[in-house]
Amino acid sequence: MTSTAVVEAFLKRIAAVNPKLNAVVQLAGDQARQEAQRADEELAAGKCRGPLHGVPMTIKDSFDSAGLVSAGGTLGRANTIPKKDATVVARLKEHGAILLGKTNTSEFTLSYETANLVYGASNNPYDLTRIPGGSSGGAAAIVAAGGSPFDIGTDYGGSLRYPAHCCGLATLKPTSGRVPRTGHILPFGGVLDACQHVGPLTRSVEDLSLLFPLLAGPDGIDPSIVPAPIGDPEQVVIQALKVAYHVDNGIVAPSDETADAVRGAANLLADRGLLVEEERPAGVERTYEIMMGLLAADGGASIRRLLRDSGTTEHSIPWLKFASPTDFDSFDALMMDWAKFRSSMMAIFANFDVILCPVNALPAVHHGVLRDDLRAFSYSMSYNLTGFPVVVIRGGTSPEGLPIGIQIIAKPWHEEVALAVAAYLENALGPFDGPVL
């Protein structure tokens, strides 16, 4: 099949489902068609630009895309057209990918619900009255609905993993320091710099393994990215791994179906011959306290800077209501608590190679339900604070027919282990029903 035919098929699918989802907020249809024709001509002439030659994609609107409005969900950038692609966008294009359009995000990526004052709210393809998660909710919704093969999102407290959980997708949050944030609306730097990750959203683990190496590595701009080697998931000996799992993080209990999904995955690994033990990492019960303290510590100064730099006066950012300036002694104590937590979390890898746990305590919630109490999201916050690599796959279904994801966590710089376990579980669990639109 030609790239032209593939691009046309995905554009047709976007046209069919996007009015219900509000997931794609900027479409580059004419440009995509031109690039597809060029890709076909190049291939006919024996030229291939890489493993994504002629493959369409969408990109979260928080990333700069040359020649296409990149608002990042904030009114001050509603008409901003960058002249240069974000690093990850440029890398994918260099390998042959074709941009179909930009997907909706919460403002500055700072909410678990994908809604903003520029484009409005995105809907979950499994139930239009529910959220697709945030902040990469538009990305997850359109990939789950078959309107894009893959998307690239970001994760600051669960913004890749929660949408994957809500929409039944696979995602990878790489180790902190793997993928450049250059050209992202929430820039690198600041107290929580190490918590922000960039990764792909796909319908299969195989696609995660393909995309990850194309995204990773220093770009000479983001100062936190290191040239660490990338392992091969196919070289991982699954049977030799030791697995810890927990269904309750000691902060908020998950739904019964969520707990069952994690236990079911653990049992599948045990049946394969892996050593599997129920054990909760020491310190994980402090996740919510530490993360919320760090987010509030600057009194909202970082968010006010983002608003000021973007020229935004009216906003929809929920985090400002949590902001409460921290005195010097309290801030020092908070930073030390964070370091101790990270150290205690590393200790579990002395005895285990992988951790399994829920992504969230609940399946996708209805629009407007999110409140000040975000303890259900502490399951994902833990692994932003540690920087560990995490793969999410669908592990079950709620009584309402909503997807339930599970987290597969590996030690730093060992994404291949999480990917290998995820691929095994994905195959063992078998296919789940997709959304009907």
C-alpha positions as CSV (number, residue, x, y, z in Angstrom):
1,M,0.0,0.0,0.0
2,T,1.3,3.5,-0.9
3,S,1.9,6.2,1.7
4,T,-0.7,8.3,-0.2
5,A,-3.4,5.7,0.4
6,V,-2.4,5.3,4.1
7,V,-2.4,9.0,4.7
8,E,-5.8,9.4,2.9
9,A,-7.3,6.6,5.0
10,F,-6.2,8.2,8.3
11,L,-7.5,11.6,7.2
12,K,-10.8,10.0,6.4
13,R,-10.9,8.4,9.8
14,I,-10.1,11.7,11.5
15,A,-12.9,13.3,9.6
16,A,-15.3,10.6,10.7
17,V,-14.5,10.5,14.5
18,N,-13.0,13.8,15.4
19,P,-16.4,15.7,15.6
20,K,-17.3,13.4,18.5
21,L,-13.9,13.4,20.1
22,N,-12.5,16.9,19.6
23,A,-9.0,15.3,19.7
24,V,-7.3,16.7,16.6
25,V,-7.2,20.5,16.9
26,Q,-5.1,21.4,13.9
27,L,-5.1,19.5,10.7
28,A,-2.3,19.5,8.1
29,G,-4.2,17.5,5.4
30,D,-2.9,19.2,2.3
31,Q,0.7,19.2,3.5
32,A,0.4,15.5,4.6
33,R,-0.9,14.6,1.1
34,Q,2.0,16.4,-0.6
35,E,4.5,14.7,1.7
36,A,2.9,11.3,1.1
37,Q,3.2,11.7,-2.6
38,R,6.9,12.7,-2.2
39,A,7.5,9.6,0.0
40,D,6.0,7.4,-2.6
41,E,8.1,8.9,-5.3
42,E,11.3,8.6,-3.2
43,L,10.5,4.9,-2.5
44,A,9.9,4.3,-6.2
45,A,13.4,5.8,-6.8
46,G,15.0,3.5,-4.2
47,K,15.3,6.1,-1.5
48,C,14.1,5.4,2.1
49,R,14.5,8.0,4.8
50,G,14.1,5.6,7.7
51,P,11.8,3.1,9.5
52,L,8.9,5.6,9.4
53,H,9.2,6.4,5.7
54,G,5.7,7.5,4.6
55,V,4.0,6.6,8.0
56,P,1.5,9.2,9.2
57,M,1.5,10.5,12.8
58,T,-0.1,13.1,15.0
59,I,1.7,15.2,17.7
60,K,0.5,16.6,21.0
61,D,-0.2,20.3,20.6
62,S,2.3,21.2,23.3
63,F,5.2,20.5,20.9
64,D,6.2,23.1,18.4
65,S,5.5,22.2,14.8
66,A,6.9,24.4,12.0
67,G,4.2,26.1,9.9
68,L,1.3,24.8,12.0
69,V,-0.4,26.6,14.9
70,S,1.0,25.2,18.2
71,A,-1.1,26.7,21.0
72,G,-0.3,24.3,23.8
73,G,-3.9,24.9,25.1
74,T,-3.3,28.5,26.1
75,L,-5.0,31.6,24.8
76,G,-1.8,33.7,24.5
77,R,-0.5,31.2,21.8
78,A,-3.8,30.6,20.0
79,N,-2.3,31.9,16.8
80,T,1.3,31.0,17.3
81,I,3.0,29.3,14.3
82,P,6.5,28.2,15.1
83,K,9.3,28.4,12.6
84,K,11.1,25.3,13.9
85,D,10.0,21.8,15.0
86,A,10.5,20.5,18.5
87,T,13.4,18.1,18.7
88,V,11.2,15.0,18.8
89,V,9.0,16.2,15.9
90,A,12.1,16.9,13.8
91,R,13.6,13.5,14.6
92,L,10.4,11.6,13.5
93,K,10.3,13.6,10.3
94,E,13.9,12.8,9.6
95,H,13.0,9.1,9.8
96,G,10.2,9.6,7.3
97,A,7.1,10.3,9.4
98,I,4.3,12.5,8.0
99,L,2.5,14.9,10.3
100,L,-1.3,14.7,10.0
101,G,-2.1,17.3,12.7
102,K,-1.9,18.4,16.3
103,T,-3.8,16.8,19.2
104,N,-5.5,18.5,22.1
105,T,-3.9,19.0,25.5
106,S,-4.7,20.6,28.8
107,E,-3.3,24.1,29.2
108,F,0.5,24.0,29.4
109,T,-0.1,20.2,30.0
110,L,-1.0,20.9,33.6
111,S,-4.2,19.0,34.2
112,Y,-5.4,15.4,34.2
113,E,-8.4,16.5,32.1
114,T,-7.8,17.5,28.5
115,A,-9.7,20.8,28.2
116,N,-8.6,24.3,27.6
117,L,-10.0,27.8,26.7
118,V,-8.7,27.6,23.1
119,Y,-10.2,24.3,21.9
120,G,-12.5,23.0,24.6
121,A,-12.6,19.5,26.0
122,S,-11.7,16.2,24.3
123,N,-13.8,13.1,24.8
124,N,-13.1,9.4,25.5
125,P,-13.8,7.2,22.5
126,Y,-15.1,4.5,24.8
127,D,-17.7,6.8,26.4
128,L,-18.0,10.4,25.1
129,T,-19.3,11.6,28.5
130,R,-15.9,10.7,30.1
131,I,-12.4,12.2,29.8
132,P,-9.7,10.6,27.7
133,G,-7.2,11.5,30.5
134,G,-4.7,14.3,30.5
135,S,-2.7,16.0,29.5
136,S,-2.1,13.8,26.4
137,G,-5.8,13.1,26.1
138,G,-6.3,14.3,22.6
139,A,-3.4,12.1,21.5
140,A,-4.8,9.0,23.3
141,A,-8.3,9.6,22.0
142,I,-7.4,9.8,18.3
143,V,-4.9,6.9,18.4
144,A,-7.5,4.7,20.2
145,A,-10.1,5.6,17.7
146,G,-7.9,4.6,14.8
147,G,-7.3,8.1,13.5
148,S,-3.5,8.0,13.9
149,P,-1.0,5.2,14.1
150,F,0.9,6.9,17.0
151,D,1.3,10.2,18.8
152,I,4.0,11.7,21.0
153,G,3.1,13.1,24.4
154,T,4.6,14.1,27.7
155,D,4.4,12.9,31.3
156,Y,4.8,15.2,34.3
157,G,2.7,13.3,36.8
158,G,1.0,10.7,34.6
159,S,0.2,12.7,31.4
160,L,1.1,9.8,29.1
161,R,0.2,6.9,31.4
162,Y,-3.2,8.2,32.5
163,P,-4.5,8.7,29.0
164,A,-3.2,5.3,27.9
165,H,-5.1,3.8,30.9
166,C,-8.3,5.7,30.0
167,C,-8.2,4.8,26.3
168,G,-6.7,1.3,26.3
169,L,-3.4,2.1,24.8
170,A,0.3,1.3,25.2
171,T,2.8,4.0,26.2
172,L,6.3,4.3,27.4
173,K,7.5,6.9,29.9
174,P,11.3,6.6,29.4
175,T,13.9,7.1,32.1
176,S,14.3,10.7,33.1
177,G,17.1,12.1,30.9
178,R,16.4,10.0,27.8
179,V,14.3,12.2,25.5
180,P,14.8,15.9,24.9
181,R,12.1,18.4,25.8
182,T,13.4,21.1,23.5
183,G,10.5,22.9,21.7
184,H,7.9,21.9,24.4
185,I,5.6,24.5,25.9
186,L,6.5,23.3,29.4
187,P,10.3,23.8,29.0
188,F,13.1,21.9,30.7
189,G,14.4,23.4,33.9
190,G,13.0,24.2,37.3
191,V,12.7,22.2,40.5
192,L,10.7,19.4,38.9
193,D,12.8,19.2,35.7
194,A,13.6,15.5,36.3
195,C,9.9,14.7,36.5
196,Q,9.0,15.6,32.9
197,H,9.3,12.8,30.3
198,V,8.5,12.6,26.6
199,G,7.3,9.3,25.0
200,P,5.0,7.6,22.5
201,L,1.4,6.6,22.6
202,T,0.6,3.6,20.4
203,R,-1.8,0.6,20.1
204,S,0.9,-2.0,20.6
205,V,4.1,-2.5,22.6
206,E,5.9,-3.4,19.3
207,D,5.4,0.1,18.1
208,L,6.8,1.5,21.4
209,S,9.9,-0.5,20.9
210,L,10.2,0.9,17.3
211,L,9.7,4.5,18.2
212,F,11.7,4.8,21.4
213,P,15.2,4.6,19.9
214,L,14.2,7.2,17.3
215,L,13.3,9.7,20.0
216,A,16.1,9.2,22.6
217,G,19.5,10.8,22.9
218,P,21.0,14.3,23.4
219,D,20.1,17.2,21.1
220,G,22.8,19.6,22.4
221,I,20.1,21.9,23.8
222,D,18.3,20.1,26.6
223,P,21.0,19.9,29.3
224,S,19.5,17.0,31.2
225,I,19.7,14.4,28.4
226,V,22.5,11.8,28.5
227,P,23.8,9.4,25.8
228,A,22.9,6.2,27.6
229,P,22.9,3.0,25.6
230,I,19.5,1.5,24.7
231,G,18.9,-2.2,25.3
232,D,17.1,-4.6,23.0
233,P,13.8,-6.1,24.4
234,E,14.3,-9.2,22.4
235,Q,17.4,-10.0,24.3
236,V,15.7,-10.0,27.6
237,V,15.3,-13.5,29.2
238,I,11.8,-13.2,30.6
239,Q,11.9,-16.3,32.8
240,A,15.0,-15.0,34.6
241,L,13.2,-11.9,35.9
242,K,11.9,-11.3,39.5
243,V,8.7,-9.4,39.8
244,A,7.2,-7.4,42.7
245,Y,3.6,-6.2,42.5
246,H,1.2,-4.2,44.6
247,V,-2.4,-3.3,44.1
248,D,-2.7,-0.7,46.9
249,N,-0.2,2.1,47.3
250,G,-1.3,2.9,50.9
251,I,-2.7,6.3,49.8
252,V,-6.0,5.3,48.2
253,A,-7.4,1.9,47.4
254,P,-8.1,1.0,43.8
255,S,-11.3,-0.3,42.3
256,D,-11.8,-4.1,42.5
257,E,-11.4,-4.4,38.8
258,T,-8.1,-2.4,38.8
259,A,-6.7,-4.6,41.5
260,D,-7.8,-7.7,39.6
261,A,-6.1,-6.5,36.5
262,V,-2.7,-6.2,38.3
263,R,-3.1,-9.5,40.0
264,G,-4.1,-11.1,36.7
265,A,-0.9,-9.8,35.1
266,A,1.2,-11.0,38.0
267,N,-0.4,-14.5,37.8
268,L,0.4,-14.7,34.1
269,L,4.0,-14.0,34.8
270,A,4.1,-16.5,37.6
271,D,2.6,-19.1,35.3
272,R,5.5,-18.5,32.9
273,G,7.9,-19.4,35.7
274,L,8.9,-16.0,36.9
275,L,9.5,-15.4,40.6
276,V,6.5,-13.1,41.5
277,E,5.9,-11.7,45.0
278,E,3.4,-9.2,46.4
279,E,5.5,-6.4,47.8
280,R,4.9,-2.7,48.0
281,P,8.1,-0.6,47.7
282,A,9.0,1.2,51.0
283,G,8.1,4.9,50.8
284,V,5.6,4.7,48.0
285,E,2.8,5.7,50.4
286,R,4.4,9.2,50.7
287,T,4.1,9.9,47.0
288,Y,1.1,12.2,47.1
289,E,2.5,14.3,50.0
290,I,5.9,14.9,48.3
291,M,4.5,15.5,44.8
292,M,1.9,18.0,45.9
293,G,4.4,19.7,48.2
294,L,6.8,20.2,45.3
295,L,4.1,21.5,42.9
296,A,3.0,24.1,45.5
297,A,6.4,25.1,46.8
298,D,7.1,28.0,44.5
299,G,3.8,29.6,45.3
300,G,2.8,29.4,41.6
301,A,5.8,31.4,40.3
302,S,6.6,28.9,37.5
303,I,3.0,28.9,36.3
304,R,2.9,32.7,36.4
305,R,6.1,32.7,34.3
306,L,4.5,30.4,31.7
307,L,1.5,32.6,31.5
308,R,3.5,35.8,31.2
309,D,5.9,34.4,28.6
310,S,3.0,33.2,26.5
311,G,1.0,36.5,26.8
312,T,-2.0,34.6,28.5
313,T,-4.2,36.6,30.8
314,E,-7.2,34.2,31.2
315,H,-6.3,30.6,31.9
316,S,-7.7,27.2,33.0
317,I,-4.8,25.9,35.1
318,P,-6.0,24.1,38.2
319,W,-2.6,23.9,40.0
320,L,-2.5,27.6,41.0
321,K,-5.1,27.0,43.6
322,F,-2.7,24.5,45.3
323,A,0.2,27.0,45.2
324,S,1.4,28.0,48.7
325,P,4.9,29.5,49.1
326,T,7.2,27.4,51.2
327,D,9.7,28.9,53.6
328,F,13.4,28.0,53.2
329,D,13.6,25.5,55.9
330,S,10.5,23.7,54.8
331,F,11.7,23.6,51.2
332,D,15.0,22.2,52.2
333,A,13.2,19.5,54.2
334,L,10.9,18.7,51.2
335,M,13.9,18.3,48.9
336,M,15.6,16.0,51.3
337,D,12.4,14.0,51.7
338,W,12.3,13.6,47.9
339,A,15.9,12.4,47.8
340,K,15.3,9.9,50.5
341,F,12.2,8.7,48.8
342,R,14.1,8.1,45.5
343,S,16.8,6.3,47.4
344,S,14.3,4.0,49.2
345,M,12.5,3.3,45.9
346,M,15.8,2.2,44.3
347,A,16.2,-0.4,47.1
348,I,13.5,-2.7,45.7
349,F,15.7,-3.4,42.6
350,A,18.2,-5.1,44.8
351,N,15.7,-8.0,44.9
352,F,13.4,-7.5,41.9
353,D,13.7,-6.5,38.2
354,V,10.2,-5.3,37.6
355,I,7.3,-3.7,39.6
356,L,3.7,-4.1,38.6
357,C,1.0,-1.8,39.9
358,P,-2.1,0.2,38.9
359,V,-1.9,3.3,36.7
360,N,-4.8,4.9,38.6
361,A,-7.2,3.9,41.3
362,L,-10.2,4.3,38.9
363,P,-11.1,4.0,35.2
364,A,-11.8,7.1,33.2
365,V,-14.1,9.6,35.1
366,H,-16.9,11.8,33.7
367,H,-16.1,15.3,32.5
368,G,-15.9,17.8,35.3
369,V,-15.5,15.2,38.1
370,L,-11.8,16.0,38.9
371,R,-11.5,17.9,42.2
372,D,-8.8,19.0,44.6
373,D,-8.3,15.5,45.9
374,L,-6.1,13.9,43.3
375,R,-4.9,10.9,45.5
376,A,-6.2,8.5,42.8
377,F,-3.4,9.8,40.6
378,S,-0.6,9.1,43.1
379,Y,0.0,5.7,41.5
380,S,1.5,7.5,38.5
381,M,3.1,10.4,40.5
382,S,5.4,7.9,42.2
383,Y,7.4,7.2,39.1
384,N,7.8,10.8,38.0
385,L,9.4,11.4,41.4
386,T,11.8,8.5,40.8
387,G,12.4,9.0,37.1
388,F,12.0,5.2,36.5
389,P,11.0,3.9,33.1
390,V,7.4,2.7,32.9
391,V,5.4,0.9,30.2
392,V,1.6,0.9,30.4
393,I,-0.6,-1.7,28.7
394,R,-4.2,-2.5,28.9
395,G,-4.8,-5.1,31.5
396,G,-8.5,-5.3,32.0
397,T,-12.0,-3.8,31.6
398,S,-14.3,-2.1,34.1
399,P,-17.9,-3.1,34.5
400,E,-18.8,0.0,32.4
401,G,-16.7,-1.4,29.5
402,L,-13.8,1.1,30.1
403,P,-10.1,0.1,29.8
404,I,-8.0,-0.5,32.8
405,G,-4.2,-0.1,32.4
406,I,-1.3,-1.5,34.4
407,Q,2.1,-0.1,35.0
408,I,5.3,-2.1,34.3
409,I,8.3,-0.4,36.0
410,A,11.9,-1.2,35.5
411,K,15.2,0.2,37.0
412,P,16.6,3.4,35.4
413,W,18.0,3.0,31.8
414,H,16.4,-0.4,31.4
415,E,13.4,0.3,29.3
416,E,14.0,-2.9,27.4
417,V,13.1,-4.9,30.5
418,A,9.7,-3.1,30.9
419,L,9.1,-3.4,27.2
420,A,9.9,-7.1,27.1
421,V,7.5,-7.9,30.0
422,A,4.9,-5.6,28.5
423,A,5.1,-7.4,25.1
424,Y,4.7,-10.8,26.8
425,L,1.7,-9.7,28.8
426,E,0.1,-8.0,25.8
427,N,0.3,-11.3,24.0
428,A,-0.8,-13.4,26.9
429,L,-3.8,-11.2,27.7
430,G,-4.9,-11.2,24.1
431,P,-6.9,-8.5,22.3
432,F,-9.5,-6.3,24.0
433,D,-12.5,-4.8,22.4
434,G,-11.9,-1.3,21.0
435,P,-14.2,1.7,21.1
436,V,-17.2,1.9,18.9
437,L,-17.8,5.3,17.3
